[in-house]
Amino acid sequence: MFHPRRTLRTLLLPLAAGLALTVLPAQTAQAATTLTNAGFETDGAGTTTPSGWSTYSATGQNSASFTESGGHAGSYRLSHYSASAYKVETYQYLSGLTNGNYKLTAWVRSGGGQNSAYLALRNCGSAEQRTAIPVSASGWIRIVTSIAVTNNQCTISINSDANAGNWINVDDLTFASGSTGLSIKGSDVSSLIKSEALGGVYKNSSGTTQDALAVLKNAGQNYARLKVWVNPADGYNNKARVLAAAKRIKAQGTKLLVDFHYSDTWADPGAQTVPAAWAGHSYSQLKTDVYNHTYDVLNALKAQGTTADMVQVGNEINGGMLWSTGSTDNWSQLAGLLNSGYDAVKAVNSGTTVALHLAKGGDLAGTRWWFDSAVSNGVKFDVIGLSYYGYWHGTLADFQTTLDDAASRYAKPVYVAETAYPFRLDSEDSTENIIDLAGELVSGYPATVAGQTRWMNDVASIVEAVPNGRGLGVFYWESTWTAVTGNGWDPTDAASGNGWENQALFGYDDKALSSMSWFSHR
């Protein structure tokens, strides 16, 4: 993750749960065991109630649901739109189902602005399941939701509770046996130990001071990420501090991801500085340094009973690591360094997952080039991690394309190693926030707690929809990095501030934000 605002804006590419319908209609649609007219191709354009489907509007605006040209795969799609505020549901009732787990898949687009817009599975014998429709005006996005059918029936429902002029498109639905869900719902808490040492306080939503890790766990967090530097100037995020934090993380019953930066400070696409203790070392020596450092930290974690569950060998290594020896200008040497890290991880614990992490969330060509190069040079890895910040790394549709391609092309699980979103734009300290202007936001996602919540749920939905169950989950970046004097971005400068407090998951009053609800995403 970049930190100085100027560097961040120079190097990163610019960006080229609501109210339910409260009145449910009777089941009047044609009963079937499979979806009828799932691509909305049967009737042509202008049909308010497509064949096989029913329409209901609590506001008497059935005409807000209609078919029109411009389908995802075929010629037509379903749209919800009206020039005045509306509530409308398009639904299909299925009966005669064999009980079991079912997955609904759909391709969607939305201009945003609705009170709520979502797909739902209801009347299936278990609790209703919903997935919000992400804001994506420029590209189709595939989303999924799943449910346990226990009464041999289910209603597939497309819902809008919308303001005047809001719209959604839905097309190419499938409903078949299967299930969905994320195994990783985590956040990076690397700033926490230093924050607490400098007086940082964390509270639950009721305002009671509490261990931030417990607050996050109670909200649904099941994984925590810690960065480790070699010999940082401020003495934080080093081996000793990582060991201390790991004890607390594991005590919460939370899994641990260790993120090796192989530097004394931030390693990211703009800087991969060799640690001072390794300066001047040859390539051969650096391979040994990487192995020994990785082994030392992980073995110490194992010895204290807090074995790492996942390890990132390098952080946002778009251009390689340990420059210039391990830059992508010399792939054979970069491969040797990465494999040295991989071997050290597996020597400590063969069951620990090894990830490679790029900041290329929406960059299909760049991700392919990097991992094609890695594979051709024999780099060993288990999973792929991508940073994805919507204000820098492309649209949600770009992100889905890249994530799906990586999972398929390399036959590896994928996860979001970093993402975040602001809940406000102003600063709590004197340092200018990295995102502080409305024009820097992603369209349809305001800088509010609701906007932050929606962003996280929509990113999680895209990961959940990765085919073949290869979408592992999401890490929120720096959930606990609130504004605390001395806990700034620069470990060499105690006066440096924090440009990220408006993207934490604790508010300026130190209370847990309701956006933590994203941890409860399936």
C-alpha positions as CSV (number, residue, x, y, z in Angstrom):
1,M,0.0,0.0,0.0
2,F,1.3,3.5,-0.9
3,H,1.3,6.1,1.7
4,P,2.8,9.5,0.8
5,R,0.0,11.2,-1.1
6,R,2.2,12.6,-3.8
7,T,3.9,9.3,-4.6
8,L,0.6,7.5,-4.4
9,R,-1.1,9.7,-6.9
10,T,1.9,9.8,-9.2
11,L,2.4,6.1,-9.4
12,L,-1.0,4.6,-9.3
13,L,-3.3,4.5,-12.3
14,P,-6.2,6.9,-12.1
15,L,-9.7,5.4,-12.3
16,A,-10.1,5.4,-16.4
17,A,-28.0,-3.3,2.3
18,G,-31.0,-1.3,1.9
19,L,-34.7,-1.3,2.5
20,A,-36.6,-4.5,1.5
21,L,-39.9,-4.5,-0.2
22,T,-42.2,-4.9,2.8
23,V,-45.2,-6.4,1.0
24,L,-44.6,-9.7,-0.6
25,P,-46.8,-10.9,-3.5
26,A,-48.6,-14.1,-3.7
27,Q,-47.0,-16.9,-5.6
28,T,-48.7,-16.7,-9.0
29,A,-45.9,-17.4,-11.4
30,Q,-45.8,-20.6,-13.3
31,A,-44.3,-23.4,-11.2
32,A,-41.3,-25.2,-12.6
33,T,-38.2,-27.0,-11.5
34,T,-35.8,-24.9,-13.6
35,L,-35.8,-21.3,-14.5
36,T,-38.0,-20.3,-17.4
37,N,-36.9,-17.6,-19.8
38,A,-33.7,-17.0,-17.7
39,G,-32.2,-14.8,-20.4
40,F,-35.4,-12.8,-21.1
41,E,-35.2,-13.7,-24.8
42,T,-38.8,-15.1,-25.2
43,D,-40.8,-11.9,-25.6
44,G,-38.7,-9.3,-27.2
45,A,-38.5,-5.7,-26.0
46,G,-41.2,-3.8,-24.0
47,T,-42.7,-6.7,-22.0
48,T,-43.6,-5.7,-18.4
49,T,-44.1,-9.3,-17.3
50,P,-41.7,-11.6,-19.2
51,S,-42.8,-15.2,-19.9
52,G,-42.3,-17.4,-16.8
53,W,-41.9,-14.4,-14.5
54,S,-44.3,-12.3,-12.4
55,T,-44.1,-8.6,-11.6
56,Y,-45.3,-6.9,-8.4
57,S,-45.0,-3.3,-7.4
58,A,-45.9,-2.0,-3.9
59,T,-46.2,1.4,-5.5
60,G,-48.4,0.3,-8.3
61,Q,-45.7,0.7,-11.0
62,N,-45.4,-2.7,-12.6
63,S,-44.3,-0.8,-15.7
64,A,-41.0,-0.1,-13.9
65,S,-40.0,-3.7,-14.8
66,F,-39.6,-4.4,-18.5
67,T,-37.5,-6.2,-21.1
68,E,-35.4,-4.2,-23.6
69,S,-32.7,-4.6,-26.1
70,G,-29.0,-4.9,-25.0
71,G,-28.6,-8.2,-23.3
72,H,-25.5,-9.6,-21.7
73,A,-25.2,-12.6,-24.0
74,G,-28.4,-12.5,-26.0
75,S,-30.5,-9.7,-27.5
76,Y,-32.6,-8.7,-24.5
77,R,-32.4,-8.0,-20.8
78,L,-34.6,-7.2,-17.9
79,S,-34.5,-3.6,-16.6
80,H,-36.0,-1.8,-13.7
81,Y,-36.4,1.9,-14.3
82,S,-38.9,4.7,-13.8
83,A,-38.8,8.5,-14.1
84,S,-40.4,8.6,-10.6
85,A,-39.6,6.8,-7.4
86,Y,-40.6,3.2,-7.5
87,K,-40.6,-0.2,-5.8
88,V,-40.8,-3.2,-8.0
89,E,-40.1,-6.9,-7.9
90,T,-39.7,-9.4,-10.8
91,Y,-39.9,-12.9,-9.5
92,Q,-40.3,-16.6,-10.5
93,Y,-41.6,-19.4,-8.3
94,L,-40.0,-22.9,-8.6
95,S,-41.5,-26.0,-7.1
96,G,-40.8,-29.7,-7.1
97,L,-37.1,-29.0,-6.2
98,T,-35.0,-31.7,-4.7
99,N,-34.0,-30.4,-1.3
100,G,-30.4,-29.3,-1.0
101,N,-28.1,-26.3,-1.6
102,Y,-28.8,-24.1,-4.6
103,K,-26.8,-21.3,-6.2
104,L,-28.3,-18.4,-8.1
105,T,-26.0,-16.7,-10.6
106,A,-26.9,-13.5,-12.6
107,W,-25.2,-10.9,-14.7
108,V,-26.1,-7.4,-13.6
109,R,-25.5,-3.7,-14.1
110,S,-26.7,-0.6,-12.1
111,G,-26.4,3.1,-12.2
112,G,-26.7,3.2,-8.4
113,G,-28.7,5.5,-6.2
114,Q,-31.3,3.1,-5.1
115,N,-32.4,2.6,-1.5
116,S,-31.8,-1.1,-2.3
117,A,-31.4,-3.2,-5.4
118,Y,-30.7,-6.9,-4.9
119,L,-31.3,-10.5,-5.9
120,A,-33.1,-12.7,-3.3
121,L,-33.9,-16.3,-2.7
122,R,-36.9,-16.6,-0.5
123,N,-39.7,-19.0,0.6
124,C,-37.2,-21.8,0.3
125,G,-37.6,-23.2,3.8
126,S,-34.6,-21.4,5.2
127,A,-33.7,-17.8,5.9
128,E,-34.0,-15.5,2.9
129,Q,-30.7,-14.8,1.2
130,R,-29.8,-11.6,-0.7
131,T,-27.0,-10.2,-2.7
132,A,-26.9,-6.5,-3.5
133,I,-26.5,-5.4,-7.2
134,P,-23.2,-3.5,-7.4
135,V,-22.9,-0.1,-9.0
136,S,-21.5,-0.8,-12.5
137,A,-22.9,1.4,-15.2
138,S,-20.2,0.6,-17.8
139,G,-19.8,-3.2,-17.5
140,W,-21.7,-6.3,-16.6
141,I,-20.9,-8.0,-13.3
142,R,-21.6,-11.6,-12.4
143,I,-23.0,-12.0,-8.8
144,V,-24.1,-15.1,-6.9
145,T,-26.2,-16.0,-3.9
146,S,-27.1,-19.4,-2.5
147,I,-29.6,-21.0,-0.1
148,A,-30.5,-24.3,1.5
149,V,-33.9,-25.5,0.0
150,T,-35.7,-27.5,2.6
151,N,-39.3,-27.4,1.4
152,N,-38.9,-28.4,-2.3
153,Q,-39.6,-24.9,-3.5
154,C,-37.9,-21.5,-3.9
155,T,-38.7,-18.0,-5.3
156,I,-36.1,-16.2,-7.3
157,S,-36.6,-12.5,-6.9
158,I,-35.1,-9.3,-8.5
159,N,-35.9,-6.2,-6.4
160,S,-35.6,-2.5,-6.6
161,D,-36.5,0.1,-4.1
162,A,-35.5,3.1,-6.2
163,N,-35.5,6.8,-6.5
164,A,-36.5,8.6,-9.7
165,G,-34.3,7.7,-12.6
166,N,-32.5,4.8,-10.9
167,W,-32.0,1.7,-13.0
168,I,-30.7,-1.9,-13.0
169,N,-30.2,-4.4,-15.8
170,V,-30.3,-8.2,-15.1
171,D,-29.7,-11.1,-17.5
172,D,-28.7,-14.7,-18.0
173,L,-29.7,-16.1,-14.6
174,T,-29.0,-19.7,-13.6
175,F,-30.3,-21.6,-10.6
176,A,-28.7,-25.0,-9.9
177,S,-27.2,-27.1,-7.2
178,G,-24.3,-25.5,-5.5
179,S,-23.3,-23.2,-2.7
180,T,-21.3,-20.0,-2.2
181,G,-19.4,-18.2,0.5
182,L,-16.0,-16.7,1.5
183,S,-13.5,-18.5,3.7
184,I,-11.5,-15.3,4.4
185,K,-13.1,-12.2,5.9
186,G,-10.2,-10.3,7.3
187,S,-8.3,-7.1,7.8
188,D,-4.8,-5.8,8.2
189,V,-4.2,-4.7,11.8
190,S,-0.5,-3.9,11.5
191,S,-0.9,-0.4,13.0
192,L,-2.6,-1.6,16.2
193,I,0.3,-2.3,18.5
194,K,1.9,1.1,17.9
195,S,-1.4,2.9,18.1
196,E,-2.2,1.3,21.5
197,A,1.4,2.1,22.8
198,L,0.8,5.8,21.9
199,G,-2.6,6.0,23.6
200,G,-4.9,4.8,20.9
201,V,-8.3,3.6,22.1
202,Y,-10.9,1.4,20.4
203,K,-14.5,1.0,21.4
204,N,-17.3,-1.2,20.3
205,S,-20.4,0.2,18.7
206,S,-21.9,0.9,22.1
207,G,-19.0,3.1,23.1
208,T,-17.4,0.6,25.5
209,T,-13.6,0.5,25.3
210,Q,-12.5,-2.9,24.2
211,D,-9.6,-4.8,22.5
212,A,-9.9,-3.8,18.8
213,L,-9.2,-7.5,17.8
214,A,-12.2,-8.6,19.9
215,V,-14.4,-5.9,18.3
216,L,-13.4,-7.1,14.9
217,K,-13.8,-10.8,15.8
218,N,-17.3,-10.1,17.2
219,A,-18.2,-8.4,13.9
220,G,-17.3,-11.5,12.0
221,Q,-13.6,-11.1,11.2
222,N,-11.9,-14.5,10.9
223,Y,-8.4,-13.6,9.6
224,A,-5.9,-10.9,10.5
225,R,-3.0,-9.7,8.5
226,L,0.3,-8.4,9.9
227,K,3.2,-6.8,7.9
228,V,6.7,-7.5,9.0
229,W,9.7,-5.2,8.4
230,V,13.3,-6.3,8.9
231,N,14.7,-3.5,11.1
232,P,12.3,-0.5,11.1
233,A,13.4,2.8,12.5
234,D,10.5,3.0,15.1
235,G,10.9,-0.7,16.3
236,Y,7.3,-1.6,15.3
237,N,6.2,-4.2,12.7
238,N,9.4,-6.1,13.4
239,K,9.7,-9.7,14.5
240,A,9.2,-9.0,18.2
241,R,6.1,-6.9,17.7
242,V,4.6,-9.3,15.2
243,L,5.0,-12.2,17.7
244,A,3.2,-10.2,20.3
245,A,0.4,-9.3,18.0
246,A,0.1,-12.9,16.7
247,K,-0.5,-14.1,20.3
248,R,-3.5,-11.8,20.6
249,I,-4.8,-12.6,17.1
250,K,-4.7,-16.3,17.7
251,A,-6.2,-15.9,21.2
252,Q,-9.3,-14.5,19.4
253,G,-9.6,-17.7,17.4
254,T,-8.6,-15.7,14.3
255,K,-6.3,-17.0,11.6
256,L,-3.0,-15.2,10.7
257,L,-1.6,-13.9,7.5
258,V,2.1,-12.7,7.7
259,D,3.0,-10.2,5.0
260,F,6.8,-9.9,4.4
261,H,7.9,-6.6,3.0
262,Y,11.6,-7.6,2.9
263,S,12.5,-4.0,3.8
264,D,12.9,-1.7,6.8
265,T,10.0,0.4,5.5
266,W,7.0,0.2,3.1
267,A,7.5,-2.1,0.1
268,D,5.1,-1.4,-2.7
269,P,5.0,-0.8,-6.4
270,G,6.9,2.5,-5.9
271,A,9.6,1.2,-3.5
272,Q,11.3,-2.1,-2.8
273,T,14.3,-0.9,-0.8
274,V,16.8,-3.5,0.4
275,P,17.0,-3.6,4.3
276,A,20.1,-1.7,5.6
277,A,21.5,-4.9,7.1
278,W,21.4,-6.5,3.6
279,A,22.8,-3.6,1.7
280,G,25.6,-4.5,-0.8
281,H,24.8,-8.2,-0.6
282,S,25.2,-10.3,-3.7
283,Y,22.2,-12.1,-5.3
284,S,23.3,-15.3,-3.6
285,Q,23.6,-13.6,-0.3
286,L,20.1,-12.0,-0.7
287,K,18.6,-15.4,-1.4
288,T,20.0,-16.6,1.9
289,D,18.9,-13.4,3.7
290,V,15.3,-13.9,2.4
291,Y,15.3,-17.6,3.5
292,N,16.8,-16.9,7.0
293,H,14.6,-13.9,7.7
294,T,11.4,-15.7,6.6
295,Y,12.3,-18.9,8.5
296,D,13.3,-17.0,11.6
297,V,10.1,-15.0,11.9
298,L,7.8,-18.0,11.0
299,N,9.6,-20.5,13.2
300,A,9.4,-18.1,16.2
301,L,5.7,-17.8,15.5
302,K,5.4,-21.6,15.4
303,A,7.4,-22.0,18.6
304,Q,5.0,-19.8,20.6
305,G,2.0,-21.7,19.2
306,T,0.9,-19.1,16.7
307,T,1.8,-20.7,13.4
308,A,1.1,-18.6,10.4
309,D,-1.9,-19.8,8.3
310,M,-0.9,-17.8,5.2
311,V,2.3,-15.9,4.2
312,Q,2.8,-13.3,1.5
313,V,6.3,-13.6,0.1
314,G,6.7,-9.9,-0.7
315,N,4.2,-7.0,-0.7
316,E,2.7,-5.5,-3.9
317,I,5.6,-6.8,-5.9
318,N,4.5,-5.4,-9.3
319,G,8.1,-4.5,-10.1
320,G,9.7,-7.3,-8.1
321,M,11.4,-6.9,-4.7
322,L,14.8,-6.1,-3.2
323,W,15.6,-3.7,-6.0
324,S,17.5,-3.8,-8.2
325,T,18.7,-7.4,-7.7
326,G,15.2,-8.8,-7.7
327,S,13.4,-6.4,-10.1
328,T,11.2,-7.7,-12.9
329,D,14.0,-6.6,-15.2
330,N,15.8,-9.8,-14.1
331,W,13.1,-12.5,-13.7
332,S,15.5,-15.4,-13.1
333,Q,16.9,-13.6,-10.0
334,L,13.4,-12.5,-8.8
335,A,12.3,-16.1,-9.2
336,G,15.2,-17.3,-7.1
337,L,14.4,-14.8,-4.3
338,L,10.7,-15.7,-4.3
339,N,11.4,-19.4,-4.2
340,S,13.8,-18.9,-1.4
341,G,10.9,-17.3,0.6
342,Y,8.5,-20.1,-0.4
343,D,11.0,-22.8,0.6
344,A,11.5,-21.1,4.0
345,V,7.7,-21.0,4.6
346,K,7.3,-24.7,3.8
347,A,10.3,-25.7,5.9
348,V,8.6,-24.2,9.0
349,N,5.2,-25.6,8.2
350,S,4.2,-27.4,5.0
351,G,0.6,-26.5,5.6
352,T,1.0,-22.8,5.5
353,T,-0.3,-21.2,2.3
354,V,2.1,-19.1,0.3
355,A,0.7,-16.1,-1.6
356,L,2.1,-13.8,-4.2
357,H,0.7,-10.3,-4.0
358,L,0.3,-7.6,-6.8
359,A,-1.4,-4.2,-6.8
360,K,-3.1,-4.8,-10.1
361,G,-6.7,-5.5,-9.2
362,G,-8.2,-4.3,-12.5
363,D,-5.2,-4.7,-14.7
364,L,-5.8,-7.9,-16.8
365,A,-2.8,-7.5,-19.1
366,G,-0.4,-6.6,-16.3
367,T,-1.5,-9.4,-14.1
368,R,-1.2,-11.9,-17.0
369,W,2.3,-10.6,-17.9
370,W,3.5,-10.9,-14.3
371,F,2.2,-14.3,-13.5
372,D,3.0,-15.7,-16.9
373,S,6.6,-14.6,-16.3
374,A,6.5,-16.1,-12.8
375,V,5.3,-19.4,-14.0
376,S,7.7,-19.6,-16.9
377,N,10.6,-18.9,-14.5
378,G,9.5,-21.7,-12.1
379,V,8.2,-19.5,-9.3
380,K,6.3,-21.6,-6.6
381,F,3.1,-20.3,-5.0
382,D,-0.2,-21.5,-3.7
383,V,-2.6,-18.6,-4.1
384,I,-2.8,-15.2,-5.8
385,G,-3.5,-11.9,-3.9
386,L,-4.4,-8.7,-5.6
387,S,-4.8,-5.2,-4.1
388,Y,-7.9,-3.5,-5.5
389,Y,-8.7,0.1,-4.7
390,G,-11.6,1.3,-6.9
391,Y,-10.2,4.8,-7.1
392,W,-7.0,3.6,-8.6
393,H,-7.2,0.1,-10.0
394,G,-10.1,0.2,-12.6
395,T,-13.8,-0.5,-12.5
396,L,-15.5,-3.3,-10.6
397,A,-16.1,-5.0,-14.0
398,D,-12.3,-4.7,-14.7
399,F,-11.6,-6.2,-11.3
400,Q,-13.9,-9.2,-11.9
401,T,-12.4,-9.8,-15.3
402,T,-8.8,-9.8,-13.8
403,L,-9.7,-11.9,-10.8
404,D,-11.6,-14.5,-12.8
405,D,-8.8,-14.8,-15.3
406,A,-6.1,-15.2,-12.7
407,A,-8.1,-18.0,-11.0
408,S,-8.7,-19.8,-14.3
409,R,-5.4,-19.2,-16.1
410,Y,-3.2,-20.3,-13.2
411,A,-5.7,-22.7,-11.6
412,K,-5.1,-21.1,-8.2
413,P,-7.4,-19.6,-5.6
414,V,-7.5,-15.8,-5.5
415,Y,-8.2,-13.3,-2.8
416,V,-8.2,-9.5,-2.3
417,A,-5.1,-8.7,-0.3
418,E,-6.1,-5.1,0.2
419,T,-9.1,-2.9,-0.4
420,A,-10.7,-0.1,1.6
421,Y,-13.1,2.9,1.2
422,P,-13.6,6.2,3.1
423,F,-16.5,6.8,5.4
424,R,-15.9,10.5,5.3
425,L,-13.5,12.9,3.5
426,D,-12.2,15.3,6.2
427,S,-9.1,14.6,8.3
428,E,-8.9,14.0,12.0
429,D,-5.2,15.0,12.1
430,S,-3.2,17.6,10.3
431,T,-2.1,15.3,7.5
432,E,-4.1,15.5,4.3
433,N,-6.0,12.3,3.6
434,I,-5.0,10.2,0.6
435,I,-8.6,10.2,-0.5
436,D,-10.2,13.5,0.5
437,L,-12.1,14.8,-2.5
438,A,-15.5,13.8,-3.8
439,G,-14.1,13.6,-7.3
440,E,-11.7,10.8,-6.2
441,L,-14.5,8.5,-5.1
442,V,-16.0,5.6,-7.1
443,S,-19.3,6.7,-8.7
444,G,-22.2,5.3,-6.7
445,Y,-20.2,4.9,-3.5
446,P,-20.4,8.0,-1.3
447,A,-17.9,8.7,1.4
448,T,-20.3,7.6,4.1
449,V,-20.5,4.6,6.4
450,A,-23.2,3.3,4.1
451,G,-21.0,3.9,1.1
452,Q,-18.1,2.1,2.8
453,T,-20.4,-0.8,3.7
454,R,-21.7,-1.1,0.2
455,W,-18.2,-1.0,-1.3
456,M,-17.0,-3.8,0.9
457,N,-20.1,-6.0,0.3
458,D,-19.9,-5.5,-3.5
459,V,-16.1,-6.3,-3.6
460,A,-16.8,-9.4,-1.5
461,S,-19.6,-10.4,-3.9
462,I,-17.3,-10.3,-6.8
463,V,-14.7,-12.5,-5.0
464,E,-17.5,-14.9,-4.0
465,A,-18.6,-15.2,-7.6
466,V,-15.2,-16.4,-8.9
467,P,-15.9,-19.7,-10.7
468,N,-15.1,-23.1,-9.3
469,G,-15.0,-21.9,-5.7
470,R,-11.6,-20.2,-6.2
471,G,-12.5,-16.9,-4.6
472,L,-11.2,-17.1,-1.1
473,G,-12.1,-13.8,0.4
474,V,-11.0,-10.2,1.2
475,F,-8.7,-8.4,3.6
476,Y,-9.7,-4.8,4.5
477,W,-6.6,-2.7,4.6
478,E,-5.7,-1.1,8.0
479,S,-9.0,-1.4,9.9
480,T,-7.3,0.0,13.0
481,W,-5.2,2.8,11.7
482,T,-6.9,5.7,13.4
483,A,-5.4,9.1,13.9
484,V,-3.1,8.8,16.9
485,T,-0.3,11.3,17.4
486,G,3.0,9.6,16.5
487,N,1.5,6.7,14.6
488,G,2.0,8.2,11.2
489,W,3.0,6.6,7.9
490,D,6.7,7.3,8.2
491,P,8.6,5.1,10.7
492,T,11.6,7.4,10.6
493,D,9.5,10.5,11.4
494,A,7.5,10.6,14.6
495,A,5.8,13.8,13.5
496,S,4.4,12.2,10.3
497,G,0.6,11.9,10.2
498,N,-1.9,9.4,9.1
499,G,-3.6,9.9,5.7
500,W,-5.8,6.9,6.2
501,E,-8.0,7.4,9.3
502,N,-11.0,8.2,7.1
503,Q,-10.7,4.7,5.7
504,A,-10.4,2.8,9.0
505,L,-13.3,0.7,10.4
506,F,-13.3,2.8,13.6
507,G,-14.8,6.3,13.5
508,Y,-13.3,9.6,14.7
509,D,-15.0,8.9,18.0
510,D,-13.1,5.6,18.2
511,K,-16.3,3.6,18.0
512,A,-16.6,0.6,15.7
513,L,-18.4,1.6,12.5
514,S,-21.5,-0.3,11.3
515,S,-19.6,-1.0,8.1
516,M,-17.9,-3.9,10.0
517,S,-21.1,-5.7,9.0
518,W,-19.4,-6.7,5.8
519,F,-17.5,-9.3,7.8
520,S,-20.8,-11.1,8.0
521,H,-20.9,-11.5,4.2
522,R,-21.5,-15.1,3.4
